[in-house]
Amino acid sequence: MDTTFKALVADQIEGKSVPSLKELHLSQLPDEEVLVAIDFSSMNYKDAMALSGLGKIIRNFPMIPGIDFAGTVVDSTNPAYRVGDHVALTGWSVGERYWGGYSQMARVKADWLVHLPPSLSSESAMAIGTAGLTAMLCVMALEDAGVKSGKILVSGANGGVGSVAISLLARRGYEVTALTQRPEDNRDYLLGLGAKDVIGGPEWKEKPAPLGTQRWQGAVDVVGGTVLARMLSEIDYGGAVAACGLAGGFGLDTTVMPFILRGVRLWGVDSVMCPLDKRNAAWERLADEFPADAQAHMQRTVGLSEVVAQAAAFMAGTSRGRVVVDVNR
């Protein structure tokens, strides 16, 4: 086995996160149970923030960003994982507190990994990634809430979670409306994923009335803030919202009226904290239900040297779909 490998490493220079490609040695990796040869990672909003030096995403320097990855086990001290197993990791603070996926090698705790379903390649797994896993958990939350048909609104529609959620929901027969900041720019893309309509406008940034016109049986919210507040005010009686994003802020300026007068349910979804059995069930469903044509429609693949530029596009709001990172390119 080659003992050196490439990685995108973020160093802290004059208080700022500065990423650069470096050659590292296996001896520099953490002393954990499972060594994985990474094939693919992806880009998520947290990754873009970390690479742009925004927020407090990176807690320790130096850091290899990348909050997910997929690849092959090449060494293991844990009997649950054998050499040659195909695995994926999503979450668990890699890329934040622990070295992550923008690297050709990673050594991690066994509990952080899942065995990939046989039908999923490493590339397909990262076309899904943390975003797709979160999207499936949102779909499962709506189903658990009894929302198994009807009109569904998906916010942050052109991003990773939103894109996968639209594809999954449309495939299951829901009538999906996509909500995005740039409806005209993203219309063809979102309709191509299965959305029936694409909407957006300045009113979604304004504080809504406590109760609005009932328009949606359910919703998937990736934004939070005023977008979530307005969603809640427009959900049909007995409907539900699966919320997983905080890009619009931590606050929720609403009242109890949607919950008491309309019986609306708000389900929080976190892909890290969900139990392992539900996580595995979500991956199995993604292997069966994530359409190959949707993957082709939403995926763009870049190499490690292109990741920083992609992060800038993410933060500018011009990126869409799933950015897959081929760490060997």
C-alpha positions as CSV (number, residue, x, y, z in Angstrom):
1,M,0.0,0.0,0.0
2,D,1.2,3.5,-0.9
3,T,1.9,5.3,2.4
4,T,1.4,8.8,1.0
5,F,-1.8,10.4,-0.3
6,K,-3.3,13.7,-1.5
7,A,-5.6,15.8,0.7
8,L,-7.1,19.2,0.7
9,V,-6.0,20.7,4.1
10,A,-7.3,23.8,5.7
11,D,-4.8,25.7,7.8
12,Q,-5.5,28.7,10.0
13,I,-3.4,31.7,8.9
14,E,-3.9,35.0,10.6
15,G,-7.3,33.8,12.0
16,K,-8.6,32.7,8.6
17,S,-9.1,29.2,7.1
18,V,-6.8,28.8,4.1
19,P,-7.2,25.5,2.1
20,S,-4.4,24.0,-0.1
21,L,-3.6,20.6,-1.6
22,K,-1.0,18.7,0.3
23,E,0.7,15.3,0.3
24,L,0.3,13.5,3.6
25,H,1.6,10.3,5.1
26,L,-0.6,7.5,6.6
27,S,1.2,8.1,9.9
28,Q,-0.4,11.5,10.1
29,L,-4.0,10.1,10.2
30,P,-5.8,9.7,13.5
31,D,-5.4,6.5,15.4
32,E,-8.9,5.0,14.8
33,E,-10.3,1.6,13.9
34,V,-10.9,1.6,10.2
35,L,-8.8,2.8,7.3
36,V,-10.7,3.7,4.2
37,A,-9.4,4.4,0.7
38,I,-11.8,7.1,-0.4
39,D,-13.2,7.2,-3.9
40,F,-15.6,10.1,-3.7
41,S,-16.8,12.8,-1.4
42,S,-19.3,15.6,-2.1
43,M,-20.0,19.2,-1.3
44,N,-22.6,20.4,1.2
45,Y,-23.4,23.8,2.6
46,K,-21.2,23.2,5.7
47,D,-18.3,22.3,3.4
48,A,-18.7,25.5,1.5
49,M,-18.8,27.5,4.7
50,A,-15.7,25.7,6.0
51,L,-13.7,26.3,2.8
52,S,-14.8,30.0,2.7
53,G,-13.8,30.6,6.3
54,L,-17.3,31.5,7.4
55,G,-19.0,30.6,10.7
56,K,-17.4,28.2,13.1
57,I,-17.6,25.1,11.1
58,I,-14.0,24.0,11.5
59,R,-13.2,23.5,15.2
60,N,-9.6,22.2,14.9
61,F,-6.7,23.1,12.6
62,P,-5.2,21.7,10.5
63,M,-8.4,20.2,9.1
64,I,-9.4,18.1,6.1
65,P,-12.9,19.3,5.2
66,G,-15.6,17.2,3.7
67,I,-18.5,16.0,5.8
68,D,-19.0,12.7,3.9
69,F,-17.2,10.2,1.8
70,A,-17.5,6.7,0.3
71,G,-14.8,4.1,-0.5
72,T,-13.3,0.8,0.4
73,V,-11.9,-0.6,3.7
74,V,-8.2,-1.3,3.3
75,D,-7.4,-2.0,7.0
76,S,-9.6,-2.6,10.1
77,T,-9.3,-3.6,13.7
78,N,-13.1,-3.9,14.1
79,P,-14.7,-7.2,13.0
80,A,-17.8,-5.4,11.7
81,Y,-15.7,-4.1,8.8
82,R,-13.4,-6.3,6.7
83,V,-10.9,-5.4,4.0
84,G,-12.7,-4.9,0.7
85,D,-16.0,-3.7,2.3
86,H,-17.7,-0.8,0.5
87,V,-18.7,1.8,3.0
88,A,-19.9,5.4,3.4
89,L,-19.7,8.0,6.1
90,T,-22.0,10.9,6.6
91,G,-21.8,13.4,9.4
92,W,-20.3,12.6,12.9
93,S,-18.3,15.9,12.8
94,V,-15.8,14.8,10.2
95,G,-14.7,17.8,8.3
96,E,-15.4,19.9,11.4
97,R,-13.7,18.2,14.4
98,Y,-12.1,15.2,12.7
99,W,-10.4,14.9,9.4
100,G,-13.0,14.4,6.6
101,G,-13.6,13.4,3.0
102,Y,-11.5,15.7,0.8
103,S,-8.7,13.2,0.9
104,Q,-7.6,9.9,-0.7
105,M,-7.5,8.2,2.7
106,A,-9.3,8.4,6.1
107,R,-9.1,6.6,9.4
108,V,-12.3,6.7,11.4
109,K,-14.3,5.1,14.1
110,A,-16.2,2.0,13.0
111,D,-19.5,3.4,14.5
112,W,-19.4,6.3,12.0
113,L,-19.6,4.0,8.9
114,V,-22.4,2.2,7.2
115,H,-22.1,-0.7,4.7
116,L,-23.3,0.5,1.3
117,P,-26.1,-1.5,-0.3
118,P,-24.6,-3.7,-3.1
119,S,-26.5,-1.8,-5.8
120,L,-24.8,1.6,-4.8
121,S,-21.4,2.5,-6.1
122,S,-19.2,4.9,-4.2
123,E,-20.0,7.6,-6.8
124,S,-23.8,7.0,-6.6
125,A,-23.5,7.1,-2.8
126,M,-21.9,10.5,-2.9
127,A,-24.4,11.8,-5.5
128,I,-26.8,11.0,-2.6
129,G,-24.4,11.8,0.3
130,T,-25.4,13.6,3.5
131,A,-27.9,15.8,1.5
132,G,-29.7,12.8,0.0
133,L,-29.7,10.9,3.3
134,T,-31.3,13.9,4.9
135,A,-33.8,14.2,2.1
136,M,-34.9,10.6,2.5
137,L,-35.2,11.0,6.3
138,C,-37.5,14.0,5.5
139,V,-39.6,11.9,3.2
140,M,-39.8,9.2,5.9
141,A,-40.8,11.8,8.5
142,L,-43.7,13.0,6.3
143,E,-44.8,9.4,5.9
144,D,-44.6,8.8,9.6
145,A,-46.8,11.9,10.1
146,G,-49.4,10.4,7.8
147,V,-48.7,12.6,4.8
148,K,-48.6,10.0,2.0
149,S,-50.0,12.0,-0.9
150,G,-51.0,15.5,-1.9
151,K,-49.3,18.8,-2.6
152,I,-45.8,19.2,-1.1
153,L,-43.7,22.3,-0.9
154,V,-39.9,21.9,-0.9
155,S,-37.7,24.9,0.0
156,G,-34.0,25.4,-0.9
157,A,-35.1,23.4,-4.0
158,N,-32.0,23.8,-6.1
159,G,-29.6,22.7,-3.4
160,G,-28.6,19.1,-2.6
161,V,-31.3,18.2,0.0
162,G,-34.0,20.0,-2.0
163,S,-33.1,18.4,-5.3
164,V,-33.0,14.9,-3.9
165,A,-36.2,15.4,-1.9
166,I,-38.1,16.6,-5.1
167,S,-36.9,13.6,-7.0
168,L,-37.9,11.2,-4.3
169,L,-41.3,12.8,-3.6
170,A,-42.2,13.1,-7.3
171,R,-41.3,9.4,-7.8
172,R,-43.7,8.4,-5.0
173,G,-46.6,10.3,-6.6
174,Y,-46.6,13.5,-4.6
175,E,-47.4,16.8,-6.4
176,V,-44.3,18.8,-5.6
177,T,-43.8,22.6,-5.8
178,A,-40.2,23.8,-5.7
179,L,-39.4,27.0,-3.8
180,T,-36.2,28.8,-4.7
181,Q,-34.7,32.2,-4.6
182,R,-34.2,32.2,-8.4
183,P,-37.3,30.5,-9.9
184,E,-36.6,31.6,-13.5
185,D,-33.0,30.6,-13.4
186,N,-33.7,27.1,-11.9
187,R,-37.1,26.3,-13.5
188,D,-36.0,23.9,-16.2
189,Y,-33.6,22.1,-13.8
190,L,-36.3,21.7,-11.1
191,L,-39.0,20.6,-13.5
192,G,-36.6,18.1,-14.8
193,L,-36.4,16.6,-11.3
194,G,-40.2,16.1,-11.3
195,A,-41.5,19.3,-9.7
196,K,-44.9,20.4,-11.0
197,D,-44.3,24.1,-10.4
198,V,-41.5,26.4,-9.3
199,I,-42.2,29.5,-7.2
200,G,-40.3,32.1,-5.2
201,G,-40.3,35.8,-4.5
202,P,-39.5,38.5,-1.9
203,E,-42.6,37.7,0.1
204,W,-40.9,34.6,1.4
205,K,-38.4,36.8,3.2
206,E,-41.1,38.7,5.0
207,K,-42.8,37.8,8.3
208,P,-46.0,36.0,7.5
209,A,-49.4,36.2,9.1
210,P,-50.0,33.6,11.9
211,L,-52.4,31.7,9.6
212,G,-52.4,32.0,5.8
213,T,-54.4,30.2,3.1
214,Q,-54.1,26.4,3.3
215,R,-52.0,25.4,0.3
216,W,-49.9,22.3,1.1
217,Q,-50.5,19.0,2.7
218,G,-46.9,18.9,3.7
219,A,-43.5,20.5,3.2
220,V,-39.8,19.8,3.4
221,D,-37.9,22.9,4.7
222,V,-34.2,23.3,4.1
223,V,-34.0,27.0,5.0
224,G,-35.6,27.8,8.3
225,G,-36.3,31.3,9.5
226,T,-39.2,33.2,7.8
227,V,-39.5,30.5,5.1
228,L,-40.3,27.9,7.7
229,A,-42.7,30.3,9.5
230,R,-44.6,31.0,6.3
231,M,-44.7,27.3,5.4
232,L,-46.3,26.5,8.8
233,S,-48.9,29.1,8.3
234,E,-50.0,27.6,4.9
235,I,-50.0,23.9,5.8
236,D,-53.4,22.1,5.5
237,Y,-55.2,20.9,8.6
238,G,-53.5,17.8,9.8
239,G,-50.4,18.3,7.6
240,A,-46.8,18.3,8.5
241,V,-43.4,20.0,7.9
242,A,-40.1,18.1,8.0
243,A,-37.5,20.7,8.7
244,C,-33.7,20.1,8.4
245,G,-32.0,23.4,7.6
246,L,-30.9,26.5,9.4
247,A,-29.5,28.6,6.6
248,G,-32.2,31.2,7.2
249,G,-31.4,31.5,10.9
250,F,-32.0,29.8,14.2
251,G,-35.1,31.8,15.1
252,L,-38.7,30.9,14.4
253,D,-41.1,33.9,14.5
254,T,-44.4,32.2,14.5
255,T,-47.3,31.5,16.9
256,V,-49.0,28.4,18.3
257,M,-52.0,28.9,15.9
258,P,-50.9,26.5,13.1
259,F,-50.3,23.8,15.7
260,I,-53.5,24.3,17.8
261,L,-56.0,25.5,15.2
262,R,-54.8,23.3,12.3
263,G,-53.1,20.4,14.0
264,V,-49.9,21.0,12.0
265,R,-46.9,18.9,13.1
266,L,-43.3,20.1,12.9
267,W,-40.7,17.2,12.5
268,G,-37.1,18.0,13.0
269,V,-34.7,15.9,11.0
270,D,-31.0,15.5,11.7
271,S,-29.0,12.9,9.7
272,V,-26.3,12.6,12.4
273,M,-28.5,12.0,15.5
274,C,-30.9,9.5,13.8
275,P,-30.6,5.9,15.1
276,L,-28.5,3.5,13.2
277,D,-31.4,1.3,12.2
278,K,-33.3,4.3,10.7
279,R,-30.1,5.4,9.0
280,N,-29.6,1.9,7.4
281,A,-33.3,1.8,6.4
282,A,-32.9,5.2,4.7
283,W,-29.8,4.0,2.7
284,E,-31.6,0.8,1.6
285,R,-34.6,2.9,0.4
286,L,-32.2,5.3,-1.4
287,A,-30.6,2.4,-3.2
288,D,-34.1,1.3,-4.4
289,E,-35.8,4.7,-5.0
290,F,-33.2,7.3,-6.0
291,P,-33.6,7.3,-9.8
292,A,-30.6,7.0,-12.0
293,D,-31.9,9.7,-14.4
294,A,-32.3,12.1,-11.4
295,Q,-28.7,11.4,-10.4
296,A,-27.5,12.2,-13.9
297,H,-29.6,15.4,-14.0
298,M,-28.4,16.8,-10.7
299,Q,-24.8,15.6,-10.5
300,R,-21.7,17.5,-11.4
301,T,-18.3,15.9,-10.7
302,V,-15.1,17.9,-9.8
303,G,-11.6,17.0,-8.7
304,L,-9.9,18.1,-5.4
305,S,-8.2,21.0,-7.2
306,E,-11.7,22.4,-8.1
307,V,-13.3,22.2,-4.7
308,V,-12.4,25.7,-3.4
309,A,-13.9,27.3,-6.5
310,Q,-17.0,25.3,-6.1
311,A,-17.3,26.4,-2.5
312,A,-17.4,30.1,-3.7
313,A,-20.2,29.2,-6.1
314,F,-22.1,27.6,-3.3
315,M,-21.9,30.6,-1.1
316,A,-22.9,32.9,-4.0
317,G,-26.1,30.8,-4.5
318,T,-25.2,29.9,-8.1
319,S,-24.5,26.2,-7.4
320,R,-27.3,23.6,-7.7
321,G,-27.8,19.9,-7.4
322,R,-25.1,17.6,-6.1
323,V,-21.4,18.4,-6.5
324,V,-19.5,15.1,-6.3
325,V,-15.8,15.2,-5.6
326,D,-13.6,12.6,-7.3
327,V,-10.6,12.7,-4.9
328,N,-8.4,10.8,-7.3
329,R,-9.0,13.2,-10.2
